[in-house]
Amino acid sequence: MSNIGYEWFNQGFILEVRKMAVMNKLLQSIIWACHLYIKDFFQVDYTLHQIVDTVYTAC
């Protein structure tokens, strides 16, 4: 294998690894954002139920 072919392969491989790392980081960010959104949604829902139960019990 010539040196030029090896450099081309090496650069292509590094580029693919970098693209995979970026996609992995993007996917992690999306999953984390969904996790926080769902966690916040259920926390608000739980708080709302507490308020409704308190008001209902007081009446």
CHARMM internal coordinates of N, CA and C (Angstrom, degrees):
IC EDIT
DIST 1 N 1 CA 1.4558
DIST 1 CA 1 C 1.5338
ANGL 1 N 1 CA 1 C 107.85
DIST 1 C 2 N 1.3067
ANGL 1 CA 1 C 2 N 115.23
DIHE 1 N 1 CA 1 C 2 N 132.63
DIST 2 N 2 CA 1.4619
ANGL 1 C 2 N 2 CA 118.32
DIHE 1 CA 1 C 2 N 2 CA -179.80
DIST 2 CA 2 C 1.5189
ANGL 2 N 2 CA 2 C 110.49
DIHE 1 C 2 N 2 CA 2 C -74.62
DIST 2 C 3 N 1.3068
ANGL 2 CA 2 C 3 N 115.36
DIHE 2 N 2 CA 2 C 3 N 162.02
DIST 3 N 3 CA 1.4539
ANGL 2 C 3 N 3 CA 121.36
DIHE 2 CA 2 C 3 N 3 CA -178.84
DIST 3 CA 3 C 1.5273
ANGL 3 N 3 CA 3 C 110.98
DIHE 2 C 3 N 3 CA 3 C -64.69
DIST 3 C 4 N 1.3322
ANGL 3 CA 3 C 4 N 117.20
DIHE 3 N 3 CA 3 C 4 N -37.07
DIST 4 N 4 CA 1.4708
ANGL 3 C 4 N 4 CA 121.22
DIHE 3 CA 3 C 4 N 4 CA -179.88
DIST 4 CA 4 C 1.5277
ANGL 4 N 4 CA 4 C 109.90
DIHE 3 C 4 N 4 CA 4 C -64.70
DIST 4 C 5 N 1.3130
ANGL 4 CA 4 C 5 N 116.97
DIHE 4 N 4 CA 4 C 5 N -42.32
DIST 5 N 5 CA 1.4604
ANGL 4 C 5 N 5 CA 120.53
DIHE 4 CA 4 C 5 N 5 CA 178.15
DIST 5 CA 5 C 1.5187
ANGL 5 N 5 CA 5 C 111.91
DIHE 4 C 5 N 5 CA 5 C -62.67
DIST 5 C 6 N 1.3140
ANGL 5 CA 5 C 6 N 115.81
DIHE 5 N 5 CA 5 C 6 N -39.90
DIST 6 N 6 CA 1.4679
ANGL 5 C 6 N 6 CA 120.06
DIHE 5 CA 5 C 6 N 6 CA 179.27
DIST 6 CA 6 C 1.5262
ANGL 6 N 6 CA 6 C 110.47
DIHE 5 C 6 N 6 CA 6 C -65.50
DIST 6 C 7 N 1.3411
ANGL 6 CA 6 C 7 N 117.15
DIHE 6 N 6 CA 6 C 7 N -43.61
DIST 7 N 7 CA 1.4672
ANGL 6 C 7 N 7 CA 120.45
DIHE 6 CA 6 C 7 N 7 CA 178.83
DIST 7 CA 7 C 1.5259
ANGL 7 N 7 CA 7 C 110.42
DIHE 6 C 7 N 7 CA 7 C -62.45
DIST 7 C 8 N 1.3252
ANGL 7 CA 7 C 8 N 116.97
DIHE 7 N 7 CA 7 C 8 N -41.26
DIST 8 N 8 CA 1.4650
ANGL 7 C 8 N 8 CA 120.94
DIHE 7 CA 7 C 8 N 8 CA 179.63
DIST 8 CA 8 C 1.5275
ANGL 8 N 8 CA 8 C 110.09
DIHE 7 C 8 N 8 CA 8 C -62.93
DIST 8 C 9 N 1.3360
ANGL 8 CA 8 C 9 N 115.77
DIHE 8 N 8 CA 8 C 9 N -44.51
DIST 9 N 9 CA 1.4633
ANGL 8 C 9 N 9 CA 120.04
DIHE 8 CA 8 C 9 N 9 CA 178.81
DIST 9 CA 9 C 1.5238
ANGL 9 N 9 CA 9 C 110.55
DIHE 8 C 9 N 9 CA 9 C -63.50
DIST 9 C 10 N 1.3273
ANGL 9 CA 9 C 10 N 116.65
DIHE 9 N 9 CA 9 C 10 N -43.70
DIST 10 N 10 CA 1.4573
ANGL 9 C 10 N 10 CA 121.61
DIHE 9 CA 9 C 10 N 10 CA -178.05
DIST 10 CA 10 C 1.5302
ANGL 10 N 10 CA 10 C 110.54
DIHE 9 C 10 N 10 CA 10 C -63.63
DIST 10 C 11 N 1.3297
ANGL 10 CA 10 C 11 N 117.78
DIHE 10 N 10 CA 10 C 11 N -44.30
DIST 11 N 11 CA 1.4643
ANGL 10 C 11 N 11 CA 120.90
DIHE 10 CA 10 C 11 N 11 CA 179.17
DIST 11 CA 11 C 1.5214
ANGL 11 N 11 CA 11 C 110.88
DIHE 10 C 11 N 11 CA 11 C -64.81
DIST 11 C 12 N 1.3212
ANGL 11 CA 11 C 12 N 116.80
DIHE 11 N 11 CA 11 C 12 N -40.71
DIST 12 N 12 CA 1.4616
ANGL 11 C 12 N 12 CA 120.52
DIHE 11 CA 11 C 12 N 12 CA 177.82
DIST 12 CA 12 C 1.5154
ANGL 12 N 12 CA 12 C 111.69
DIHE 11 C 12 N 12 CA 12 C -64.22
DIST 12 C 13 N 1.3140
ANGL 12 CA 12 C 13 N 116.07
DIHE 12 N 12 CA 12 C 13 N -40.61
DIST 13 N 13 CA 1.4650
ANGL 12 C 13 N 13 CA 120.71
DIHE 12 CA 12 C 13 N 13 CA 179.21
DIST 13 CA 13 C 1.5262
ANGL 13 N 13 CA 13 C 110.62
DIHE 12 C 13 N 13 CA 13 C -64.79
DIST 13 C 14 N 1.3421
ANGL 13 CA 13 C 14 N 116.38
DIHE 13 N 13 CA 13 C 14 N -45.44
DIST 14 N 14 CA 1.4689
ANGL 13 C 14 N 14 CA 120.54
DIHE 13 CA 13 C 14 N 14 CA 179.27
DIST 14 CA 14 C 1.5195
ANGL 14 N 14 CA 14 C 110.21
DIHE 13 C 14 N 14 CA 14 C -62.25
DIST 14 C 15 N 1.3236
ANGL 14 CA 14 C 15 N 117.43
DIHE 14 N 14 CA 14 C 15 N -40.82
DIST 15 N 15 CA 1.4638
ANGL 14 C 15 N 15 CA 121.23
DIHE 14 CA 14 C 15 N 15 CA 178.51
DIST 15 CA 15 C 1.5247
ANGL 15 N 15 CA 15 C 110.69
DIHE 14 C 15 N 15 CA 15 C -61.65
DIST 15 C 16 N 1.3283
ANGL 15 CA 15 C 16 N 117.01
DIHE 15 N 15 CA 15 C 16 N -43.59
DIST 16 N 16 CA 1.4666
ANGL 15 C 16 N 16 CA 120.48
DIHE 15 CA 15 C 16 N 16 CA 179.26
DIST 16 CA 16 C 1.5308
ANGL 16 N 16 CA 16 C 111.13
DIHE 15 C 16 N 16 CA 16 C -64.50
DIST 16 C 17 N 1.3259
ANGL 16 CA 16 C 17 N 116.97
DIHE 16 N 16 CA 16 C 17 N -41.38
DIST 17 N 17 CA 1.4660
ANGL 16 C 17 N 17 CA 120.48
DIHE 16 CA 16 C 17 N 17 CA 178.78
DIST 17 CA 17 C 1.5217
ANGL 17 N 17 CA 17 C 109.97
DIHE 16 C 17 N 17 CA 17 C -63.29
DIST 17 C 18 N 1.3284
ANGL 17 CA 17 C 18 N 117.09
DIHE 17 N 17 CA 17 C 18 N -41.39
DIST 18 N 18 CA 1.4685
ANGL 17 C 18 N 18 CA 120.22
DIHE 17 CA 17 C 18 N 18 CA 178.43
DIST 18 CA 18 C 1.5218
ANGL 18 N 18 CA 18 C 111.08
DIHE 17 C 18 N 18 CA 18 C -64.45
DIST 18 C 19 N 1.3347
ANGL 18 CA 18 C 19 N 116.71
DIHE 18 N 18 CA 18 C 19 N -42.14
DIST 19 N 19 CA 1.4698
ANGL 18 C 19 N 19 CA 119.42
DIHE 18 CA 18 C 19 N 19 CA 178.31
DIST 19 CA 19 C 1.5250
ANGL 19 N 19 CA 19 C 110.75
DIHE 18 C 19 N 19 CA 19 C -62.52
DIST 19 C 20 N 1.3317
ANGL 19 CA 19 C 20 N 116.31
DIHE 19 N 19 CA 19 C 20 N -40.76
DIST 20 N 20 CA 1.4611
ANGL 19 C 20 N 20 CA 119.47
DIHE 19 CA 19 C 20 N 20 CA 178.50
DIST 20 CA 20 C 1.5240
ANGL 20 N 20 CA 20 C 110.85
DIHE 19 C 20 N 20 CA 20 C -64.62
DIST 20 C 21 N 1.3284
ANGL 20 CA 20 C 21 N 117.41
DIHE 20 N 20 CA 20 C 21 N -39.12
DIST 21 N 21 CA 1.4644
ANGL 20 C 21 N 21 CA 120.88
DIHE 20 CA 20 C 21 N 21 CA 179.27
DIST 21 CA 21 C 1.5251
ANGL 21 N 21 CA 21 C 110.76
DIHE 20 C 21 N 21 CA 21 C -64.97
DIST 21 C 22 N 1.3302
ANGL 21 CA 21 C 22 N 116.76
DIHE 21 N 21 CA 21 C 22 N -41.24
DIST 22 N 22 CA 1.4670
ANGL 21 C 22 N 22 CA 120.64
DIHE 21 CA 21 C 22 N 22 CA 178.93
DIST 22 CA 22 C 1.5237
ANGL 22 N 22 CA 22 C 110.13
DIHE 21 C 22 N 22 CA 22 C -65.46
DIST 22 C 23 N 1.3243
ANGL 22 CA 22 C 23 N 117.11
DIHE 22 N 22 CA 22 C 23 N -44.08
DIST 23 N 23 CA 1.4659
ANGL 22 C 23 N 23 CA 120.36
DIHE 22 CA 22 C 23 N 23 CA 179.22
DIST 23 CA 23 C 1.5249
ANGL 23 N 23 CA 23 C 110.59
DIHE 22 C 23 N 23 CA 23 C -64.30
DIST 23 C 24 N 1.3185
ANGL 23 CA 23 C 24 N 117.20
DIHE 23 N 23 CA 23 C 24 N -38.87
DIST 24 N 24 CA 1.4596
ANGL 23 C 24 N 24 CA 121.60
DIHE 23 CA 23 C 24 N 24 CA 178.36
DIST 24 CA 24 C 1.5253
ANGL 24 N 24 CA 24 C 110.09
DIHE 23 C 24 N 24 CA 24 C -62.74
DIST 24 C 25 N 1.3300
ANGL 24 CA 24 C 25 N 117.10
DIHE 24 N 24 CA 24 C 25 N -44.72
DIST 25 N 25 CA 1.4618
ANGL 24 C 25 N 25 CA 121.28
DIHE 24 CA 24 C 25 N 25 CA 179.96
DIST 25 CA 25 C 1.5279
ANGL 25 N 25 CA 25 C 110.05
DIHE 24 C 25 N 25 CA 25 C -65.26
DIST 25 C 26 N 1.3222
ANGL 25 CA 25 C 26 N 117.40
DIHE 25 N 25 CA 25 C 26 N -40.67
DIST 26 N 26 CA 1.4610
ANGL 25 C 26 N 26 CA 121.63
DIHE 25 CA 25 C 26 N 26 CA 178.40
DIST 26 CA 26 C 1.5255
ANGL 26 N 26 CA 26 C 110.44
DIHE 25 C 26 N 26 CA 26 C -62.62
DIST 26 C 27 N 1.3208
ANGL 26 CA 26 C 27 N 116.63
DIHE 26 N 26 CA 26 C 27 N -44.26
DIST 27 N 27 CA 1.4578
ANGL 26 C 27 N 27 CA 121.20
DIHE 26 CA 26 C 27 N 27 CA 178.91
DIST 27 CA 27 C 1.5283
ANGL 27 N 27 CA 27 C 110.91
DIHE 26 C 27 N 27 CA 27 C -63.59
DIST 27 C 28 N 1.3231
ANGL 27 CA 27 C 28 N 117.42
DIHE 27 N 27 CA 27 C 28 N -41.51
DIST 28 N 28 CA 1.4650
ANGL 27 C 28 N 28 CA 120.68
DIHE 27 CA 27 C 28 N 28 CA 177.04
DIST 28 CA 28 C 1.5245
ANGL 28 N 28 CA 28 C 110.93
DIHE 27 C 28 N 28 CA 28 C -61.23
DIST 28 C 29 N 1.3292
ANGL 28 CA 28 C 29 N 116.56
DIHE 28 N 28 CA 28 C 29 N -41.12
DIST 29 N 29 CA 1.4657
ANGL 28 C 29 N 29 CA 120.60
DIHE 28 CA 28 C 29 N 29 CA -179.83
DIST 29 CA 29 C 1.5201
ANGL 29 N 29 CA 29 C 111.12
DIHE 28 C 29 N 29 CA 29 C -65.14
DIST 29 C 30 N 1.3280
ANGL 29 CA 29 C 30 N 117.08
DIHE 29 N 29 CA 29 C 30 N -41.55
DIST 30 N 30 CA 1.4666
ANGL 29 C 30 N 30 CA 121.04
DIHE 29 CA 29 C 30 N 30 CA 179.24
DIST 30 CA 30 C 1.5246
ANGL 30 N 30 CA 30 C 110.10
DIHE 29 C 30 N 30 CA 30 C -64.67
DIST 30 C 31 N 1.3310
ANGL 30 CA 30 C 31 N 116.77
DIHE 30 N 30 CA 30 C 31 N -44.71
DIST 31 N 31 CA 1.4689
ANGL 30 C 31 N 31 CA 120.49
DIHE 30 CA 30 C 31 N 31 CA 179.71
DIST 31 CA 31 C 1.5257
ANGL 31 N 31 CA 31 C 110.31
DIHE 30 C 31 N 31 CA 31 C -63.13
DIST 31 C 32 N 1.3259
ANGL 31 CA 31 C 32 N 117.62
DIHE 31 N 31 CA 31 C 32 N -41.54
DIST 32 N 32 CA 1.4608
ANGL 31 C 32 N 32 CA 121.41
DIHE 31 CA 31 C 32 N 32 CA -179.96
DIST 32 CA 32 C 1.5251
ANGL 32 N 32 CA 32 C 110.35
DIHE 31 C 32 N 32 CA 32 C -64.71
DIST 32 C 33 N 1.3455
ANGL 32 CA 32 C 33 N 116.87
DIHE 32 N 32 CA 32 C 33 N -42.04
DIST 33 N 33 CA 1.4636
ANGL 32 C 33 N 33 CA 120.29
DIHE 32 CA 32 C 33 N 33 CA 179.09
DIST 33 CA 33 C 1.5291
ANGL 33 N 33 CA 33 C 110.46
DIHE 32 C 33 N 33 CA 33 C -63.50
DIST 33 C 34 N 1.3237
ANGL 33 CA 33 C 34 N 117.57
DIHE 33 N 33 CA 33 C 34 N -42.19
DIST 34 N 34 CA 1.4707
ANGL 33 C 34 N 34 CA 120.96
DIHE 33 CA 33 C 34 N 34 CA 177.68
DIST 34 CA 34 C 1.5224
ANGL 34 N 34 CA 34 C 110.60
DIHE 33 C 34 N 34 CA 34 C -63.66
DIST 34 C 35 N 1.3206
ANGL 34 CA 34 C 35 N 116.58
DIHE 34 N 34 CA 34 C 35 N -41.15
DIST 35 N 35 CA 1.4681
ANGL 34 C 35 N 35 CA 120.92
DIHE 34 CA 34 C 35 N 35 CA 178.90
DIST 35 CA 35 C 1.5293
ANGL 35 N 35 CA 35 C 110.58
DIHE 34 C 35 N 35 CA 35 C -60.03
DIST 35 C 36 N 1.3324
ANGL 35 CA 35 C 36 N 116.60
DIHE 35 N 35 CA 35 C 36 N -46.90
DIST 36 N 36 CA 1.4641
ANGL 35 C 36 N 36 CA 120.08
DIHE 35 CA 35 C 36 N 36 CA -179.57
DIST 36 CA 36 C 1.5262
ANGL 36 N 36 CA 36 C 111.24
DIHE 35 C 36 N 36 CA 36 C -65.41
DIST 36 C 37 N 1.3464
ANGL 36 CA 36 C 37 N 116.63
DIHE 36 N 36 CA 36 C 37 N -38.79
DIST 37 N 37 CA 1.4583
ANGL 36 C 37 N 37 CA 120.50
DIHE 36 CA 36 C 37 N 37 CA 179.75
DIST 37 CA 37 C 1.5290
ANGL 37 N 37 CA 37 C 110.42
DIHE 36 C 37 N 37 CA 37 C -63.97
DIST 37 C 38 N 1.3310
ANGL 37 CA 37 C 38 N 116.47
DIHE 37 N 37 CA 37 C 38 N -46.34
DIST 38 N 38 CA 1.4682
ANGL 37 C 38 N 38 CA 120.72
DIHE 37 CA 37 C 38 N 38 CA -178.99
DIST 38 CA 38 C 1.5259
ANGL 38 N 38 CA 38 C 110.08
DIHE 37 C 38 N 38 CA 38 C -66.07
DIST 38 C 39 N 1.3351
ANGL 38 CA 38 C 39 N 116.59
DIHE 38 N 38 CA 38 C 39 N -42.95
DIST 39 N 39 CA 1.4644
ANGL 38 C 39 N 39 CA 120.53
DIHE 38 CA 38 C 39 N 39 CA 178.81
DIST 39 CA 39 C 1.5294
ANGL 39 N 39 CA 39 C 110.19
DIHE 38 C 39 N 39 CA 39 C -60.34
DIST 39 C 40 N 1.3260
ANGL 39 CA 39 C 40 N 117.22
DIHE 39 N 39 CA 39 C 40 N -45.31
DIST 40 N 40 CA 1.4636
ANGL 39 C 40 N 40 CA 121.94
DIHE 39 CA 39 C 40 N 40 CA 179.79
DIST 40 CA 40 C 1.5259
ANGL 40 N 40 CA 40 C 110.31
DIHE 39 C 40 N 40 CA 40 C -65.07
DIST 40 C 41 N 1.3312
ANGL 40 CA 40 C 41 N 117.48
DIHE 40 N 40 CA 40 C 41 N -39.78
DIST 41 N 41 CA 1.4645
ANGL 40 C 41 N 41 CA 121.63
DIHE 40 CA 40 C 41 N 41 CA -179.57
DIST 41 CA 41 C 1.5258
ANGL 41 N 41 CA 41 C 110.62
DIHE 40 C 41 N 41 CA 41 C -61.02
DIST 41 C 42 N 1.3306
ANGL 41 CA 41 C 42 N 117.07
DIHE 41 N 41 CA 41 C 42 N -47.27
DIST 42 N 42 CA 1.4575
ANGL 41 C 42 N 42 CA 119.66
DIHE 41 CA 41 C 42 N 42 CA -178.66
DIST 42 CA 42 C 1.5221
ANGL 42 N 42 CA 42 C 111.73
DIHE 41 C 42 N 42 CA 42 C -71.85
DIST 42 C 43 N 1.3300
ANGL 42 CA 42 C 43 N 117.76
DIHE 42 N 42 CA 42 C 43 N -31.15
DIST 43 N 43 CA 1.4660
ANGL 42 C 43 N 43 CA 120.57
DIHE 42 CA 42 C 43 N 43 CA 176.68
DIST 43 CA 43 C 1.5261
ANGL 43 N 43 CA 43 C 109.53
DIHE 42 C 43 N 43 CA 43 C -65.37
DIST 43 C 44 N 1.3264
ANGL 43 CA 43 C 44 N 117.73
DIHE 43 N 43 CA 43 C 44 N -44.18
DIST 44 N 44 CA 1.4639
ANGL 43 C 44 N 44 CA 121.54
DIHE 43 CA 43 C 44 N 44 CA 177.63
DIST 44 CA 44 C 1.5229
ANGL 44 N 44 CA 44 C 109.56
DIHE 43 C 44 N 44 CA 44 C -63.78
DIST 44 C 45 N 1.3300
ANGL 44 CA 44 C 45 N 116.79
DIHE 44 N 44 CA 44 C 45 N -42.34
DIST 45 N 45 CA 1.4583
ANGL 44 C 45 N 45 CA 121.14
DIHE 44 CA 44 C 45 N 45 CA 179.74
DIST 45 CA 45 C 1.5297
ANGL 45 N 45 CA 45 C 110.21
DIHE 44 C 45 N 45 CA 45 C -61.75
DIST 45 C 46 N 1.3326
ANGL 45 CA 45 C 46 N 117.01
DIHE 45 N 45 CA 45 C 46 N -43.20
DIST 46 N 46 CA 1.4644
ANGL 45 C 46 N 46 CA 121.57
DIHE 45 CA 45 C 46 N 46 CA 179.72
DIST 46 CA 46 C 1.5295
ANGL 46 N 46 CA 46 C 110.37
DIHE 45 C 46 N 46 CA 46 C -64.23
DIST 46 C 47 N 1.3253
ANGL 46 CA 46 C 47 N 117.20
DIHE 46 N 46 CA 46 C 47 N -43.30
DIST 47 N 47 CA 1.4645
ANGL 46 C 47 N 47 CA 121.79
DIHE 46 CA 46 C 47 N 47 CA 178.88
DIST 47 CA 47 C 1.5192
ANGL 47 N 47 CA 47 C 110.28
DIHE 46 C 47 N 47 CA 47 C -63.35
DIST 47 C 48 N 1.3178
ANGL 47 CA 47 C 48 N 117.13
DIHE 47 N 47 CA 47 C 48 N -40.67
DIST 48 N 48 CA 1.4641
ANGL 47 C 48 N 48 CA 121.44
DIHE 47 CA 47 C 48 N 48 CA 178.80
DIST 48 CA 48 C 1.5237
ANGL 48 N 48 CA 48 C 110.11
DIHE 47 C 48 N 48 CA 48 C -62.15
DIST 48 C 49 N 1.3274
ANGL 48 CA 48 C 49 N 117.18
DIHE 48 N 48 CA 48 C 49 N -42.11
DIST 49 N 49 CA 1.4638
ANGL 48 C 49 N 49 CA 120.33
DIHE 48 CA 48 C 49 N 49 CA 178.20
DIST 49 CA 49 C 1.5253
ANGL 49 N 49 CA 49 C 111.06
DIHE 48 C 49 N 49 CA 49 C -63.92
DIST 49 C 50 N 1.3258
ANGL 49 CA 49 C 50 N 117.40
DIHE 49 N 49 CA 49 C 50 N -38.84
DIST 50 N 50 CA 1.4642
ANGL 49 C 50 N 50 CA 120.43
DIHE 49 CA 49 C 50 N 50 CA 177.62
DIST 50 CA 50 C 1.5251
ANGL 50 N 50 CA 50 C 110.64
DIHE 49 C 50 N 50 CA 50 C -62.10
DIST 50 C 51 N 1.3286
ANGL 50 CA 50 C 51 N 116.76
DIHE 50 N 50 CA 50 C 51 N -43.73
DIST 51 N 51 CA 1.4698
ANGL 50 C 51 N 51 CA 121.02
DIHE 50 CA 50 C 51 N 51 CA -179.44
DIST 51 CA 51 C 1.5223
ANGL 51 N 51 CA 51 C 110.05
DIHE 50 C 51 N 51 CA 51 C -64.44
DIST 51 C 52 N 1.3194
ANGL 51 CA 51 C 52 N 116.89
DIHE 51 N 51 CA 51 C 52 N -45.67
DIST 52 N 52 CA 1.4664
ANGL 51 C 52 N 52 CA 120.84
DIHE 51 CA 51 C 52 N 52 CA -179.38
DIST 52 CA 52 C 1.5227
ANGL 52 N 52 CA 52 C 109.93
DIHE 51 C 52 N 52 CA 52 C -63.10
DIST 52 C 53 N 1.3299
ANGL 52 CA 52 C 53 N 117.85
DIHE 52 N 52 CA 52 C 53 N -43.76
DIST 53 N 53 CA 1.4660
ANGL 52 C 53 N 53 CA 120.87
DIHE 52 CA 52 C 53 N 53 CA 178.70
DIST 53 CA 53 C 1.5223
ANGL 53 N 53 CA 53 C 111.34
DIHE 52 C 53 N 53 CA 53 C -62.57
DIST 53 C 54 N 1.3257
ANGL 53 CA 53 C 54 N 117.21
DIHE 53 N 53 CA 53 C 54 N -40.62
DIST 54 N 54 CA 1.4651
ANGL 53 C 54 N 54 CA 121.22
DIHE 53 CA 53 C 54 N 54 CA 179.60
DIST 54 CA 54 C 1.5197
ANGL 54 N 54 CA 54 C 110.72
DIHE 53 C 54 N 54 CA 54 C -65.03
DIST 54 C 55 N 1.3221
ANGL 54 CA 54 C 55 N 117.05
DIHE 54 N 54 CA 54 C 55 N -45.45
DIST 55 N 55 CA 1.4680
ANGL 54 C 55 N 55 CA 120.96
DIHE 54 CA 54 C 55 N 55 CA 179.83
DIST 55 CA 55 C 1.5233
ANGL 55 N 55 CA 55 C 109.78
DIHE 54 C 55 N 55 CA 55 C -65.37
DIST 55 C 56 N 1.3241
ANGL 55 CA 55 C 56 N 116.93
DIHE 55 N 55 CA 55 C 56 N -42.46
DIST 56 N 56 CA 1.4626
ANGL 55 C 56 N 56 CA 120.99
DIHE 55 CA 55 C 56 N 56 CA -179.09
DIST 56 CA 56 C 1.5297
ANGL 56 N 56 CA 56 C 110.63
DIHE 55 C 56 N 56 CA 56 C -64.31
DIST 56 C 57 N 1.3376
ANGL 56 CA 56 C 57 N 117.19
DIHE 56 N 56 CA 56 C 57 N -40.94
DIST 57 N 57 CA 1.4629
ANGL 56 C 57 N 57 CA 121.55
DIHE 56 CA 56 C 57 N 57 CA 179.41
DIST 57 CA 57 C 1.5331
ANGL 57 N 57 CA 57 C 110.79
DIHE 56 C 57 N 57 CA 57 C -67.81
DIST 57 C 58 N 1.3173
ANGL 57 CA 57 C 58 N 117.03
DIHE 57 N 57 CA 57 C 58 N -37.52
DIST 58 N 58 CA 1.4634
ANGL 57 C 58 N 58 CA 121.13
DIHE 57 CA 57 C 58 N 58 CA -179.03
DIST 58 CA 58 C 1.5262
ANGL 58 N 58 CA 58 C 111.18
DIHE 57 C 58 N 58 CA 58 C -67.65
DIST 58 C 59 N 1.3061
ANGL 58 CA 58 C 59 N 116.36
DIHE 58 N 58 CA 58 C 59 N -32.75
DIST 59 N 59 CA 1.4676
ANGL 58 C 59 N 59 CA 119.93
DIHE 58 CA 58 C 59 N 59 CA -179.67
DIST 59 CA 59 C 1.5024
ANGL 59 N 59 CA 59 C 108.20
DIHE 58 C 59 N 59 CA 59 C -80.97
END
COOR INIT
IC SEED 1 N 1 CA 1 C
IC BUILD
